[in-house]
Structures are given as structure tokens and as C-alpha cells.
Amino acid sequence: MTRPGFATNTGAMGIRLEGQTAIITGAARGQGAAEARRFADEGAFVVITDLLDREGEDLATEIGSAATFRHLDVTNQQAWGELIEDVLDEKGAIDVLVNNAGILVFDRMTGTSQEEFERIMDVNCTGVFLGMQAVSDVMKQQHSGSIVNISSVAGLQGVGFQFSYSVSKWAVRGMTKSAAHELARHNIRVNSVHPGLIDTAMLEQFTEEGFTEPTAHVPMGRNASPTEVAELVLWLASNESSYCTGSEFVVDGGLSIA
Ligand SMILES: NC(=O)c1ccc[n+]([C@@H]2O[C@H](COP(=O)([O-])OP(=O)(O)OC[C@H]3O[C@@H](n4cnc5c(N)ncnc54)[C@H](O)[C@@H]3O)[C@@H](O)[C@H]2O)c1
């Protein structure tokens, strides 16, 4: 039986995002790029957004007609508005938003300036808020949508040497739940993803900071490839997760078990 606003999922394998339009932030490289490739494989049109124009353009060229690149600083509310308008003009709908853009710093609560704290919060937290707000009206009119916010294991635990980052990722988790509560009656789902150690440029910062063996703390004994996160994000973006909202999904090889 099919009810209004109740997704039908036959469980059959096939094109999982066929005909859908997805916006992914910070998608020129790393996890966002892996998500862009997987989404396009599954039939979506992907709007790759980032500050990194060359990498973003190259990725869009690699993916071909199923993708386009657009420069977007997630902290810029006006730019969000212009992006949404342009995507709607071209595609007529926005089905999926992945708030993936983020920055990592190693800092301690006692040594962090207000300016530095606000810089991290601006990108990792305000950027997610602005993205969710920007797509909400469109998704409400459609009476459908999936928003996936990329948090971290640092949004599940306290991390003394990543104070601002950890605070920002807890905020993403909290925003996800509050937004999910507000948007559920519009058939818009909002979930957070909590990656552990993922092999991207961001992880190289650990080595640069002198943390040479972070993998030693992972029960599975290895880092993940960005595609292992992309598979989870794809599932959350698709109707296969039709009854999941306001939840946190961990992909960390067991890092946050203890
Ligand atoms: N790599 C890890 O181990 C790990 C672990 C947990 C969570 N995460 C989170 O996963 C997400 C993706 O990170 P990644 O691992 O792919 O790292 P990454 O550094 O390769 O990707 C982050 C992307 O965000 C973009 N970005 C930064 N500031 C931006 C802004 N103001 N506007 C738009 N784009 C901006 C960067 O240009 C970059 O392309 C981030 O939110 C990160 O915090 C990463």
C-alpha cells in the first residue's frame, strides 16, 4: 500500500537517485568528491560546490553531463540564495543536500582566541545552518527532500586537542536533530553522518601536527576510503532510508566504541 509522503522502496537494486538533483558542499575533493561520483553513478545530477575552483571544475568534467561545478563559500548566505535560484531555474527541483564542507584545526579550549573559534564555527556550523535553511522552502514545496550533514566522531565524543572542531561537530549533530524535528511533517529527512579516520587531505593534518599513529586507535586497524563514507551518504540520500530522520550514523571502524 502506498500512502502520501510515504516512500515506496521495493528493495530492488537499480538506479537509486534516478532523476534527482543533489547539491554537495566541499565536493571538489575528498569525501564530497566520492559522494559526487557515487550519486552520479546512481542517476543523480550533482551540483559540486567548493572554494577550490580548479579541482571542482576538473571533477565536473570527469563526471560529465551528470555534474556541474559552482563556486560556493558555505558561510555566504547571499551566495546560497543565488545558487538555489540557479539550480531551480535549471533543474526545477532540489532533492538532496549534503552539507559536507568542513575545516579541521587542532586547538585547546584554553589557548583558542574568539576569532579562531568563530572561524571554525562559521564554516562547520553556520555553513550547515545556512545550507539547510536555503533548501528548506523548496523541499517543503516539493514535500520531499533528504539533507545529510557531515559531522564526525568528534561530534560524539569530547576531543581535548580539537576543541573548536569538536564543538562545531556536536553543533552539527544538534542542528540535525532540531531541523529534522521541524521538517519531518514536510517529508524532509535530516540525518548526520559521523566519520572516523578517512583518507583525505584533512587526515594529513594529523601527521603535520605530529599525530603519527591515529590509526592505532581504530579497532578495525585501518582508515576508511572516502567511498566507504559515500556509500552511507548515498543510502541516506536515497529512499532506501525513507523512515530515518534526526539520527546519527557512524562510519568509523569502531573508533568511537569505547
Ligand atoms: N577526513 C576525516 O578523517 C574526517 C573525519 C570526520 C569528519 N570529516 C568531515 O568530513 C567532511 C569532508 O572532509 P574531507 O575528509 O573530505 O576533507 P577535505 O579537506 O578533503 O574536504 C573538505 C572540503 O571542504 C571545502 N571547504 C572548506 N571550507 C569551505 C567553505 N567555507 N565553503 C565551501 N567549501 C569549503 C574544502 O575546500 C575541501 O574541498 C568535513 O566536514 C570533515 O570535517 C572528515
PDBQT file of the ligand as one rigid body, heavy atoms in Angstrom, charges set to zero:
ROOT
HETATM    1  N1  LIG A 301      38.875  13.002   6.832  1.00  0.00    +0.000 N 
HETATM    2  C1  LIG A 301      38.468  12.631   8.013  1.00  0.00    +0.000 C 
HETATM    3  O1  LIG A 301      39.109  11.810   8.669  1.00  0.00    +0.000 OA
HETATM    4  C2  LIG A 301      37.156  13.169   8.568  1.00  0.00    +0.000 A 
HETATM    5  C3  LIG A 301      36.668  12.591   9.745  1.00  0.00    +0.000 A 
HETATM    6  C4  LIG A 301      35.460  13.020  10.272  1.00  0.00    +0.000 A 
HETATM    7  C5  LIG A 301      34.744  14.024   9.641  1.00  0.00    +0.000 A 
HETATM    8  N2  LIG A 301      35.235  14.587   8.495  1.00  0.00    +0.000 N 
HETATM    9  C6  LIG A 301      34.422  15.619   7.854  1.00  0.00    +0.000 C 
HETATM   10  O2  LIG A 301      34.136  15.211   6.534  1.00  0.00    +0.000 OA
HETATM   11  C7  LIG A 301      33.905  16.369   5.718  1.00  0.00    +0.000 C 
HETATM   12  C8  LIG A 301      34.707  16.260   4.430  1.00  0.00    +0.000 C 
HETATM   13  O3  LIG A 301      36.091  16.331   4.735  1.00  0.00    +0.000 OA
HETATM   14  P1  LIG A 301      37.222  15.554   3.922  1.00  0.00    +0.000 P 
HETATM   15  O4  LIG A 301      37.726  14.494   4.791  1.00  0.00    +0.000 OA
HETATM   16  O5  LIG A 301      36.717  15.197   2.574  1.00  0.00    +0.000 OA
HETATM   17  O6  LIG A 301      38.354  16.685   3.854  1.00  0.00    +0.000 OA
HETATM   18  P2  LIG A 301      38.790  17.688   2.685  1.00  0.00    +0.000 P 
HETATM   19  O7  LIG A 301      39.601  18.732   3.347  1.00  0.00    +0.000 OA
HETATM   20  O8  LIG A 301      39.367  16.927   1.561  1.00  0.00    +0.000 OA
HETATM   21  O9  LIG A 301      37.404  18.312   2.170  1.00  0.00    +0.000 OA
HETATM   22  C9  LIG A 301      36.792  19.428   2.743  1.00  0.00    +0.000 C 
HETATM   23  C10 LIG A 301      36.334  20.330   1.617  1.00  0.00    +0.000 C 
HETATM   24  O10 LIG A 301      35.613  21.438   2.179  1.00  0.00    +0.000 OA
HETATM   25  C11 LIG A 301      35.974  22.589   1.439  1.00  0.00    +0.000 C 
HETATM   26  N3  LIG A 301      35.713  23.812   2.205  1.00  0.00    +0.000 N 
HETATM   27  C12 LIG A 301      36.393  24.277   3.287  1.00  0.00    +0.000 A 
HETATM   28  N4  LIG A 301      35.875  25.450   3.668  1.00  0.00    +0.000 NA
HETATM   29  C13 LIG A 301      34.846  25.729   2.830  1.00  0.00    +0.000 A 
HETATM   30  C14 LIG A 301      33.917  26.796   2.714  1.00  0.00    +0.000 A 
HETATM   31  N5  LIG A 301      33.949  27.871   3.544  1.00  0.00    +0.000 N 
HETATM   32  N6  LIG A 301      32.990  26.758   1.727  1.00  0.00    +0.000 NA
HETATM   33  C15 LIG A 301      32.956  25.708   0.880  1.00  0.00    +0.000 A 
HETATM   34  N7  LIG A 301      33.813  24.666   0.924  1.00  0.00    +0.000 NA
HETATM   35  C16 LIG A 301      34.746  24.690   1.897  1.00  0.00    +0.000 A 
HETATM   36  C17 LIG A 301      37.451  22.405   1.130  1.00  0.00    +0.000 C 
HETATM   37  O11 LIG A 301      37.872  23.252   0.068  1.00  0.00    +0.000 OA
HETATM   38  C18 LIG A 301      37.506  20.909   0.806  1.00  0.00    +0.000 C 
HETATM   39  O12 LIG A 301      37.335  20.665  -0.566  1.00  0.00    +0.000 OA
HETATM   40  C19 LIG A 301      34.259  17.559   6.590  1.00  0.00    +0.000 C 
HETATM   41  O13 LIG A 301      33.076  18.145   7.108  1.00  0.00    +0.000 OA
HETATM   42  C20 LIG A 301      35.080  16.961   7.707  1.00  0.00    +0.000 C 
HETATM   43  O14 LIG A 301      35.024  17.733   8.886  1.00  0.00    +0.000 OA
HETATM   44  C21 LIG A 301      36.420  14.187   7.964  1.00  0.00    +0.000 A 
ENDROOT
TORSDOF 0
